[in-house]
Amino acid sequence: EFEQRIVAFTGVKHAVATVNGTAALHVALQLAGVERDDEVITQALTFIATGNAIRYCGAHPVFIDVDRDTLGLSPKALRRFLEQYAQVRNGQTCNKTSGRRLAACVPMHTFGLSCRIEEVIALCDQYDIPVVEDAAESLGSTVGTRHTGRFGRLGVLSFNGNKVITTGGVVMILTEDTDLAARAKHLTTT
């Protein structure tokens, strides 16, 4: 019932409940295709769960600066990083310095402030990098009429004890993709 209420509230096609934010980010990164020794772009201002989830995949976090006004991943800093380090090889975007695949990007909506998610998505689309949106702190936040957590391939909303609505730790993985939702449900219930 809670999943369906989140679907109705956010307008997302699917919401899948799981136990905590780190687990949800970990599963979302796996569903986005992150593998061992990949790199995942994220922001320097974040909770440790983001880095932990990336490391649980065996991947390496790449920390990018945030914008002062949103405290979210800076599209300008992301553009600079991608222009300097991203290179397409064999159909995959890699970090030309480390040689590792740039497998995903995890921007966060800090304290409910929407980051410049549309710009982040546009940049990542240019480099074919999937976005896993950390919307943990942004229940009720929108960009235009669209709820945060719905812009990336997957999004994560938290209901931990310090959030707007609390449930003792439940987190929702959000996606418009029916197959990803089914895989999320399988991974989070087995």
DRENSE-758695 format. One line per 10 residues: number of its first residue (from 1); their letters; for each residue x, y, z of N, C-alpha, C, O. Coordinates in nm, 2 decimals, m for minus. Example, Ala and Ser with C-alpha at 12.3 -4.5 7.8 and 13.67 -1.06 7.14 Angstrom:
REM DRENSE-758695
1) as) 1.32 m0.57 0.78 1.23 m0.45 0.78 1.32 m0.33 0.78 1.42 m0.33 0.85 ~ 1.28 m0.22 0.71 1.37 m0.11 0.71 1.29 0.00 0.79 1.34 0.11 0.80 $
REM end
This chain:
REM DRENSE-758695
1) efeqrivaft) 0.08 m0.12 0.00 0.00 0.00 0.00 0.09 0.13 0.00 0.06 0.22 m0.07 ~ 0.20 0.13 0.08 0.28 0.24 0.08 0.35 0.27 m0.05 0.36 0.38 m0.10 ~ 0.39 0.16 m0.12 0.45 0.18 m0.25 0.35 0.24 m0.34 0.39 0.33 m0.42 ~ 0.22 0.20 m0.34 0.12 0.26 m0.43 0.10 0.41 m0.39 0.07 0.49 m0.48 ~ 0.10 0.44 m0.27 0.08 0.58 m0.23 0.20 0.67 m0.28 0.18 0.78 m0.31 ~ 0.32 0.61 m0.27 0.43 0.69 m0.33 0.42 0.71 m0.48 0.45 0.81 m0.53 ~ 0.38 0.60 m0.55 0.35 0.61 m0.69 0.25 0.72 m0.72 0.27 0.81 m0.81 ~ 0.14 0.73 m0.64 0.04 0.83 m0.66 0.09 0.97 m0.63 0.06 1.06 m0.70 ~ 0.17 0.98 m0.52 0.22 1.11 m0.48 0.32 1.17 m0.57 0.32 1.29 m0.61 ~ 0.42 1.08 m0.62 0.53 1.13 m0.70 0.50 1.13 m0.85 0.56 1.20 m0.93 $
11) gvkhavatvn) 0.40 1.05 m0.89 0.37 1.03 m1.03 0.46 0.93 m1.10 0.45 0.92 m1.23 ~ 0.55 0.87 m1.03 0.64 0.77 m1.09 0.56 0.64 m1.13 0.46 0.62 m1.07 ~ 0.61 0.56 m1.22 0.54 0.44 m1.26 0.55 0.33 m1.16 0.46 0.26 m1.13 ~ 0.67 0.32 m1.09 0.70 0.21 m1.00 0.78 0.26 m0.88 0.87 0.34 m0.89 ~ 0.74 0.21 m0.76 0.81 0.24 m0.63 0.83 0.10 m0.57 0.73 0.03 m0.54 ~ 0.95 0.07 m0.53 0.98 m0.05 m0.47 1.05 m0.03 m0.33 1.15 0.04 m0.32 ~ 0.98 m0.08 m0.22 1.04 m0.06 m0.09 1.15 m0.15 m0.06 1.15 m0.26 m0.10 ~ 1.25 m0.10 0.02 1.36 m0.18 0.07 1.39 m0.13 0.21 1.33 m0.03 0.26 ~ 1.49 m0.19 0.27 1.52 m0.17 0.41 1.59 m0.04 0.45 1.56 0.02 0.55 ~ 1.69 0.01 0.37 1.76 0.13 0.41 1.82 0.20 0.29 1.82 0.14 0.18 $
21) gtaalhvalq) 1.87 0.32 0.31 1.92 0.40 0.20 2.04 0.34 0.13 2.05 0.35 0.01 ~ 2.13 0.29 0.21 2.25 0.23 0.15 2.22 0.11 0.06 2.27 0.10 m0.05 ~ 2.13 0.03 0.12 2.08 m0.09 0.04 2.01 m0.05 m0.09 2.03 m0.11 m0.19 ~ 1.93 0.05 m0.08 1.86 0.10 m0.20 1.95 0.16 m0.30 1.94 0.12 m0.42 ~ 2.05 0.24 m0.26 2.14 0.29 m0.36 2.23 0.18 m0.42 2.26 0.18 m0.54 ~ 2.27 0.08 m0.33 2.34 m0.03 m0.38 2.27 m0.11 m0.49 2.32 m0.13 m0.60 ~ 2.14 m0.14 m0.46 2.06 m0.21 m0.56 2.04 m0.13 m0.68 2.05 m0.18 m0.80 ~ 2.01 0.00 m0.67 1.99 0.09 m0.78 2.11 0.10 m0.87 2.10 0.09 m0.99 ~ 2.23 0.10 m0.81 2.35 0.10 m0.89 2.37 m0.03 m0.96 2.42 m0.03 m1.08 ~ 2.34 m0.14 m0.90 2.35 m0.27 m0.96 2.26 m0.27 m1.08 2.29 m0.32 m1.19 $
31) lagverddev) 2.14 m0.22 m1.06 2.04 m0.22 m1.17 2.08 m0.13 m1.29 2.04 m0.16 m1.40 ~ 2.15 m0.03 m1.25 2.20 0.06 m1.36 2.32 0.00 m1.43 2.36 0.06 m1.53 ~ 2.37 m0.11 m1.38 2.48 m0.18 m1.45 2.62 m0.15 m1.40 2.72 m0.19 m1.46 ~ 2.63 m0.10 m1.28 2.76 m0.07 m1.22 2.82 m0.20 m1.18 2.76 m0.29 m1.12 ~ 2.95 m0.22 m1.21 3.02 m0.34 m1.19 3.16 m0.31 m1.12 3.20 m0.19 m1.11 ~ 3.22 m0.41 m1.07 3.35 m0.40 m1.00 3.45 m0.33 m1.09 3.46 m0.35 m1.21 ~ 3.52 m0.24 m1.03 3.63 m0.16 m1.09 3.58 m0.05 m1.19 3.66 0.02 m1.26 ~ 3.45 m0.03 m1.19 3.39 0.09 m1.26 3.41 0.21 m1.18 3.46 0.20 m1.06 ~ 3.38 0.33 m1.23 3.38 0.45 m1.16 3.24 0.50 m1.16 3.17 0.49 m1.26 ~ 3.20 0.57 m1.05 3.07 0.63 m1.04 3.09 0.77 m1.00 3.15 0.80 m0.89 $
41) itqaltfiat) 3.04 0.86 m1.07 3.05 1.01 m1.05 2.94 1.04 m0.94 2.82 1.00 m0.96 ~ 2.98 1.11 m0.84 2.89 1.16 m0.74 2.94 1.30 m0.69 3.04 1.35 m0.73 ~ 2.86 1.35 m0.59 2.90 1.48 m0.54 2.98 1.47 m0.41 2.97 1.37 m0.34 ~ 3.07 1.57 m0.39 3.15 1.57 m0.27 3.07 1.59 m0.14 3.11 1.54 m0.04 ~ 2.96 1.67 m0.15 2.88 1.69 m0.03 2.77 1.59 m0.04 2.67 1.60 m0.11 ~ 2.78 1.48 0.05 2.68 1.38 0.05 2.70 1.30 0.18 2.80 1.32 0.25 ~ 2.60 1.21 0.21 2.61 1.12 0.33 2.70 1.00 0.29 2.71 0.97 0.17 ~ 2.76 0.94 0.38 2.85 0.83 0.36 2.79 0.71 0.28 2.86 0.63 0.22 ~ 2.65 0.70 0.29 2.58 0.59 0.22 2.61 0.59 0.07 2.62 0.48 0.01 ~ 2.63 0.71 0.01 2.65 0.72 m0.13 2.78 0.65 m0.16 2.79 0.56 m0.25 $
51) gnairycgah) 2.89 0.69 m0.10 3.02 0.62 m0.12 3.02 0.48 m0.08 3.08 0.40 m0.16 ~ 2.95 0.44 0.02 2.95 0.30 0.07 2.88 0.22 m0.04 2.93 0.11 m0.07 ~ 2.77 0.26 m0.09 2.69 0.19 m0.19 2.78 0.17 m0.32 2.78 0.06 m0.38 ~ 2.85 0.27 m0.36 2.94 0.26 m0.47 3.05 0.15 m0.45 3.07 0.07 m0.53 ~ 3.11 0.16 m0.33 3.21 0.06 m0.29 3.16 m0.08 m0.28 3.23 m0.18 m0.31 ~ 3.03 m0.09 m0.23 2.97 m0.23 m0.22 2.96 m0.29 m0.36 2.96 m0.42 m0.37 ~ 2.95 m0.21 m0.46 2.95 m0.27 m0.60 3.09 m0.30 m0.64 3.11 m0.36 m0.75 ~ 3.19 m0.26 m0.56 3.33 m0.28 m0.60 3.38 m0.17 m0.70 3.48 m0.18 m0.75 ~ 3.30 m0.07 m0.71 3.33 0.05 m0.79 3.40 0.16 m0.71 3.41 0.15 m0.59 ~ 3.45 0.26 m0.78 3.52 0.37 m0.72 3.45 0.50 m0.74 3.41 0.54 m0.85 $
61) pvfidvdrdt) 3.42 0.57 m0.63 3.35 0.70 m0.64 3.45 0.80 m0.69 3.57 0.81 m0.66 ~ 3.39 0.89 m0.78 3.46 1.01 m0.83 3.38 1.13 m0.78 3.27 1.15 m0.82 ~ 3.44 1.21 m0.69 3.37 1.32 m0.63 3.38 1.45 m0.70 3.50 1.49 m0.74 ~ 3.27 1.51 m0.74 3.26 1.63 m0.81 3.20 1.74 m0.72 3.12 1.71 m0.63 ~ 3.24 1.86 m0.74 3.19 1.97 m0.66 3.04 2.00 m0.67 2.98 1.95 m0.77 ~ 2.99 2.07 m0.58 2.84 2.11 m0.58 2.83 2.25 m0.60 2.92 2.33 m0.59 ~ 2.71 2.29 m0.64 2.67 2.43 m0.66 2.64 2.49 m0.52 2.58 2.42 m0.43 ~ 2.68 2.61 m0.49 2.66 2.68 m0.36 2.51 2.70 m0.33 2.47 2.69 m0.22 ~ 2.43 2.73 m0.44 2.29 2.76 m0.41 2.20 2.64 m0.39 2.10 2.65 m0.32 ~ 2.23 2.53 m0.46 2.15 2.41 m0.44 2.21 2.30 m0.35 2.14 2.21 m0.30 $
71) lglspkalrr) 2.35 2.31 m0.33 2.42 2.21 m0.26 2.42 2.07 m0.33 2.46 1.97 m0.27 ~ 2.37 2.07 m0.46 2.37 1.95 m0.54 2.48 1.95 m0.64 2.55 2.05 m0.66 ~ 2.50 1.84 m0.70 2.60 1.82 m0.80 2.60 1.93 m0.90 2.50 1.96 m0.96 ~ 2.71 2.00 m0.92 2.73 2.11 m1.01 2.74 2.07 m1.16 2.83 2.00 m1.19 ~ 2.64 2.11 m1.24 2.66 2.07 m1.39 2.78 2.13 m1.45 2.84 2.07 m1.54 ~ 2.82 2.25 m1.40 2.95 2.31 m1.46 3.07 2.23 m1.42 3.15 2.20 m1.50 ~ 3.08 2.18 m1.30 3.19 2.10 m1.25 3.18 1.96 m1.32 3.29 1.90 m1.36 ~ 3.06 1.91 m1.34 3.04 1.78 m1.41 3.09 1.80 m1.56 3.16 1.71 m1.61 ~ 3.05 1.90 m1.62 3.09 1.93 m1.76 3.24 1.94 m1.77 3.30 1.87 m1.86 ~ 3.31 2.01 m1.68 3.45 2.02 m1.68 3.52 1.88 m1.67 3.61 1.85 m1.74 $
81) fleqyaqvrn) 3.47 1.80 m1.57 3.52 1.67 m1.55 3.51 1.58 m1.68 3.60 1.52 m1.72 ~ 3.39 1.58 m1.73 3.36 1.50 m1.85 3.44 1.54 m1.97 3.50 1.46 m2.04 ~ 3.45 1.67 m1.99 3.53 1.72 m2.11 3.68 1.69 m2.09 3.75 1.66 m2.19 ~ 3.73 1.69 m1.97 3.87 1.66 m1.94 3.90 1.51 m1.94 4.01 1.47 m1.99 ~ 3.81 1.43 m1.88 3.85 1.29 m1.85 3.77 1.19 m1.93 3.81 1.07 m1.95 ~ 3.65 1.22 m1.98 3.56 1.12 m2.04 3.61 1.09 m2.19 3.64 1.18 m2.26 ~ 3.61 0.96 m2.22 3.65 0.92 m2.36 3.57 0.80 m2.39 3.56 0.71 m2.31 ~ 3.51 0.80 m2.51 3.43 0.68 m2.55 3.53 0.58 m2.62 3.60 0.61 m2.72 ~ 3.53 0.46 m2.57 3.61 0.35 m2.62 3.53 0.22 m2.63 3.47 0.18 m2.53 ~ 3.53 0.16 m2.74 3.45 0.04 m2.76 3.31 0.05 m2.72 3.25 m0.04 m2.66 $
91) gqtcnktsgr) 3.25 0.17 m2.75 3.11 0.19 m2.71 3.08 0.22 m2.57 2.96 0.23 m2.53 ~ 3.18 0.24 m2.49 3.16 0.27 m2.35 3.24 0.40 m2.31 3.35 0.43 m2.37 ~ 3.18 0.48 m2.22 3.25 0.60 m2.17 3.34 0.56 m2.06 3.30 0.50 m1.96 ~ 3.47 0.59 m2.08 3.57 0.56 m1.98 3.64 0.69 m1.93 3.64 0.79 m2.00 ~ 3.70 0.68 m1.82 3.79 0.78 m1.77 3.93 0.76 m1.83 3.99 0.66 m1.81 ~ 3.97 0.85 m1.92 4.09 0.83 m2.00 4.22 0.82 m1.91 4.32 0.77 m1.95 ~ 4.21 0.87 m1.79 4.33 0.87 m1.70 4.34 0.73 m1.63 4.44 0.67 m1.62 ~ 4.22 0.69 m1.57 4.23 0.56 m1.50 4.20 0.44 m1.59 4.24 0.33 m1.55 ~ 4.14 0.46 m1.70 4.10 0.35 m1.79 3.97 0.28 m1.75 3.92 0.19 m1.82 ~ 3.91 0.33 m1.64 3.79 0.26 m1.59 3.67 0.32 m1.66 3.66 0.43 m1.70 $
101) rlaacvpmht) 3.56 0.23 m1.67 3.44 0.27 m1.72 3.36 0.37 m1.63 3.36 0.35 m1.51 ~ 3.31 0.48 m1.68 3.22 0.57 m1.61 3.08 0.51 m1.61 3.01 0.54 m1.71 ~ 3.05 0.44 m1.51 2.93 0.35 m1.52 2.80 0.42 m1.48 2.69 0.38 m1.52 ~ 2.81 0.52 m1.40 2.68 0.59 m1.35 2.72 0.72 m1.29 2.84 0.76 m1.26 ~ 2.62 0.80 m1.26 2.63 0.93 m1.20 2.52 0.94 m1.09 2.40 0.91 m1.12 ~ 2.56 0.98 m0.97 2.46 0.98 m0.86 2.46 1.13 m0.80 2.54 1.16 m0.71 ~ 2.37 1.21 m0.86 2.35 1.34 m0.80 2.26 1.33 m0.68 2.18 1.24 m0.67 ~ 2.26 1.43 m0.59 2.18 1.42 m0.47 2.11 1.56 m0.45 2.16 1.66 m0.48 ~ 1.98 1.55 m0.41 1.90 1.67 m0.38 1.92 1.69 m0.23 1.85 1.63 m0.15 ~ 2.01 1.78 m0.20 2.05 1.80 m0.06 1.95 1.88 0.02 1.90 1.99 m0.03 $
111) fglscrieev) 1.91 1.83 0.14 1.81 1.90 0.22 1.68 1.94 0.15 1.62 2.04 0.19 ~ 1.64 1.86 0.05 1.52 1.89 m0.02 1.54 1.99 m0.13 1.44 2.02 m0.20 ~ 1.65 2.05 m0.15 1.68 2.15 m0.25 1.70 2.07 m0.38 1.79 1.98 m0.39 ~ 1.63 2.10 m0.49 1.65 2.03 m0.61 1.78 2.07 m0.68 1.80 2.19 m0.69 ~ 1.86 1.98 m0.71 1.99 2.01 m0.78 1.94 2.05 m0.93 1.83 2.03 m0.96 ~ 2.03 2.09 m1.01 2.00 2.12 m1.15 2.00 1.99 m1.23 2.08 1.96 m1.32 ~ 1.90 1.90 m1.19 1.90 1.77 m1.24 1.88 1.76 m1.39 1.93 1.67 m1.45 ~ 1.80 1.85 m1.45 1.78 1.84 m1.60 1.92 1.87 m1.67 1.94 1.80 m1.77 ~ 2.00 1.95 m1.62 2.13 1.98 m1.68 2.22 1.86 m1.66 2.30 1.82 m1.75 ~ 2.22 1.80 m1.54 2.30 1.68 m1.51 2.26 1.57 m1.60 2.34 1.50 m1.66 $
121) ialcdqydip) 2.13 1.54 m1.62 2.08 1.44 m1.70 2.12 1.46 m1.85 2.17 1.37 m1.91 ~ 2.11 1.58 m1.90 2.15 1.62 m2.03 2.30 1.59 m2.06 2.34 1.53 m2.16 ~ 2.38 1.63 m1.96 2.53 1.60 m1.97 2.55 1.45 m1.97 2.63 1.40 m2.06 ~ 2.49 1.38 m1.88 2.51 1.23 m1.87 2.46 1.16 m2.00 2.52 1.07 m2.04 ~ 2.35 1.21 m2.05 2.30 1.15 m2.18 2.40 1.16 m2.29 2.41 1.07 m2.37 ~ 2.47 1.28 m2.30 2.57 1.30 m2.40 2.68 1.20 m2.40 2.74 1.16 m2.50 ~ 2.71 1.15 m2.28 2.82 1.05 m2.26 2.76 0.91 m2.23 2.84 0.82 m2.20 ~ 2.63 0.89 m2.24 2.57 0.76 m2.22 2.60 0.70 m2.08 2.64 0.59 m2.07 ~ 2.59 0.79 m1.98 2.61 0.76 m1.84 2.48 0.76 m1.77 2.41 0.86 m1.76 ~ 2.43 0.64 m1.72 2.30 0.64 m1.65 2.30 0.72 m1.52 2.41 0.72 m1.45 $
131) vvedaaeslg) 2.19 0.78 m1.49 2.18 0.86 m1.36 2.10 0.78 m1.26 1.99 0.74 m1.29 ~ 2.15 0.77 m1.14 2.08 0.71 m1.03 2.06 0.83 m0.93 2.16 0.88 m0.87 ~ 1.94 0.88 m0.92 1.91 1.00 m0.85 1.89 0.98 m0.70 1.80 0.90 m0.66 ~ 1.98 1.04 m0.62 1.96 1.03 m0.47 1.87 1.14 m0.43 1.91 1.25 m0.40 ~ 1.74 1.10 m0.42 1.63 1.19 m0.38 1.59 1.17 m0.23 1.48 1.20 m0.19 ~ 1.68 1.10 m0.16 1.65 1.06 m0.02 1.59 1.17 0.07 1.50 1.14 0.14 ~ 1.64 1.29 0.05 1.60 1.40 0.14 1.49 1.49 0.07 1.46 1.60 0.12 ~ 1.44 1.45 m0.04 1.36 1.54 m0.12 1.21 1.50 m0.14 1.16 1.54 m0.24 ~ 1.15 1.43 m0.05 1.01 1.40 m0.07 0.93 1.53 m0.07 0.95 1.61 0.02 ~ 0.86 1.55 m0.18 0.78 1.67 m0.19 0.84 1.77 m0.28 0.78 1.88 m0.31 $
141) stvgtrhtgr) 0.97 1.75 m0.31 1.04 1.85 m0.40 1.02 1.82 m0.54 1.01 1.71 m0.58 ~ 1.01 1.93 m0.62 0.98 1.91 m0.76 1.08 2.00 m0.84 1.13 2.10 m0.79 ~ 1.09 1.97 m0.97 1.15 2.06 m1.07 1.04 2.08 m1.17 1.00 1.98 m1.24 ~ 0.99 2.20 m1.18 0.87 2.22 m1.25 0.75 2.15 m1.19 0.73 2.17 m1.07 ~ 0.69 2.06 m1.26 0.58 1.98 m1.20 0.62 1.83 m1.18 0.54 1.75 m1.14 ~ 0.75 1.80 m1.20 0.80 1.67 m1.19 0.87 1.65 m1.06 0.96 1.72 m1.02 ~ 0.83 1.54 m0.98 0.89 1.51 m0.85 1.03 1.46 m0.87 1.07 1.39 m0.97 ~ 1.12 1.50 m0.78 1.26 1.45 m0.78 1.26 1.30 m0.76 1.17 1.24 m0.70 ~ 1.36 1.24 m0.82 1.37 1.09 m0.81 1.31 1.03 m0.94 1.32 0.91 m0.96 ~ 1.25 1.12 m1.03 1.19 1.07 m1.15 1.27 1.10 m1.28 1.23 1.07 m1.39 $
151) fgrlgvlsfn) 1.38 1.17 m1.26 1.46 1.22 m1.38 1.56 1.12 m1.42 1.58 1.10 m1.54 ~ 1.62 1.05 m1.33 1.72 0.95 m1.37 1.66 0.82 m1.40 1.54 0.80 m1.40 ~ 1.75 0.73 m1.44 1.70 0.59 m1.48 1.63 0.53 m1.35 1.54 0.45 m1.36 ~ 1.69 0.56 m1.24 1.64 0.51 m1.11 1.65 0.63 m1.01 1.74 0.72 m1.02 ~ 1.57 0.63 m0.91 1.58 0.73 m0.80 1.56 0.66 m0.67 1.50 0.55 m0.66 ~ 1.60 0.73 m0.56 1.58 0.67 m0.43 1.53 0.77 m0.33 1.58 0.88 m0.32 ~ 1.42 0.74 m0.26 1.35 0.83 m0.16 1.37 0.76 m0.03 1.35 0.64 m0.02 ~ 1.40 0.83 0.08 1.42 0.78 0.21 1.31 0.82 0.31 1.26 0.93 0.30 ~ 1.28 0.73 0.40 1.18 0.76 0.50 1.25 0.73 0.64 1.18 0.68 0.73 ~ 1.38 0.75 0.65 1.45 0.73 0.77 1.40 0.83 0.88 1.33 0.92 0.85 $
161) gnkvittggv) 1.45 0.81 1.00 1.40 0.89 1.11 1.42 1.04 1.10 1.36 1.11 1.17 ~ 1.51 1.08 1.01 1.54 1.23 1.00 1.48 1.28 0.87 1.51 1.40 0.84 ~ 1.38 1.22 0.81 1.32 1.26 0.69 1.18 1.32 0.72 1.13 1.32 0.83 ~ 1.12 1.38 0.61 0.99 1.44 0.62 0.88 1.35 0.67 0.80 1.38 0.76 ~ 0.88 1.23 0.62 0.79 1.12 0.66 0.88 1.01 0.71 0.98 0.97 0.64 ~ 0.86 0.96 0.83 0.95 0.85 0.88 0.87 0.72 0.90 0.76 0.71 0.93 ~ 0.95 0.61 0.87 0.89 0.48 0.88 0.99 0.38 0.95 0.97 0.26 0.95 ~ 1.09 0.44 1.01 1.19 0.35 1.07 1.30 0.30 0.98 1.37 0.21 1.02 ~ 1.31 0.36 0.86 1.42 0.32 0.77 1.38 0.28 0.63 1.47 0.25 0.55 ~ 1.26 0.26 0.60 1.22 0.22 0.47 1.26 0.32 0.36 1.26 0.44 0.39 $
171) vmiltedtdl) 1.30 0.27 0.25 1.34 0.35 0.14 1.27 0.30 0.01 1.24 0.18 0.00 ~ 1.24 0.39 m0.08 1.18 0.35 m0.21 1.27 0.37 m0.32 1.34 0.47 m0.34 ~ 1.28 0.27 m0.41 1.35 0.28 m0.53 1.25 0.32 m0.64 1.15 0.25 m0.65 ~ 1.27 0.43 m0.71 1.17 0.48 m0.80 1.22 0.45 m0.94 1.34 0.47 m0.97 ~ 1.14 0.41 m1.04 1.17 0.40 m1.18 1.05 0.40 m1.26 0.94 0.36 m1.22 ~ 1.07 0.44 m1.39 0.97 0.43 m1.49 0.97 0.30 m1.56 0.88 0.27 m1.64 ~ 1.08 0.23 m1.55 1.11 0.11 m1.62 1.05 m0.02 m1.55 1.09 m0.05 m1.44 ~ 0.96 m0.08 m1.61 0.89 m0.20 m1.55 0.98 m0.31 m1.53 0.97 m0.38 m1.42 ~ 1.08 m0.34 m1.62 1.17 m0.45 m1.60 1.27 m0.42 m1.48 1.29 m0.51 m1.40 ~ 1.31 m0.29 m1.47 1.40 m0.26 m1.36 1.32 m0.27 m1.23 1.38 m0.31 m1.13 $
181) aarakhlttt) 1.20 m0.23 m1.23 1.12 m0.24 m1.10 1.10 m0.39 m1.06 1.11 m0.42 m0.94 ~ 1.08 m0.47 m1.16 1.06 m0.62 m1.12 1.20 m0.67 m1.07 1.19 m0.75 m0.97 ~ 1.31 m0.63 m1.13 1.44 m0.68 m1.08 1.47 m0.62 m0.94 1.52 m0.69 m0.86 ~ 1.43 m0.49 m0.92 1.45 m0.43 m0.79 1.37 m0.51 m0.68 1.42 m0.54 m0.57 ~ 1.24 m0.54 m0.71 1.16 m0.61 m0.62 1.22 m0.75 m0.59 1.22 m0.79 m0.47 ~ 1.27 m0.82 m0.69 1.33 m0.95 m0.67 1.46 m0.93 m0.58 1.47 m1.01 m0.49 ~ 1.54 m0.84 m0.61 1.67 m0.82 m0.53 1.64 m0.78 m0.39 1.72 m0.81 m0.30 ~ 1.54 m0.70 m0.37 1.52 m0.65 m0.23 1.43 m0.74 m0.15 1.41 m0.71 m0.03 ~ 1.38 m0.85 m0.20 1.29 m0.94 m0.12 1.35 m1.08 m0.12 1.28 m1.17 m0.07 ~ 1.47 m1.10 m0.16 1.53 m1.24 m0.16 1.65 m1.23 m0.07 1.72 m1.34 m0.06 $
REM end
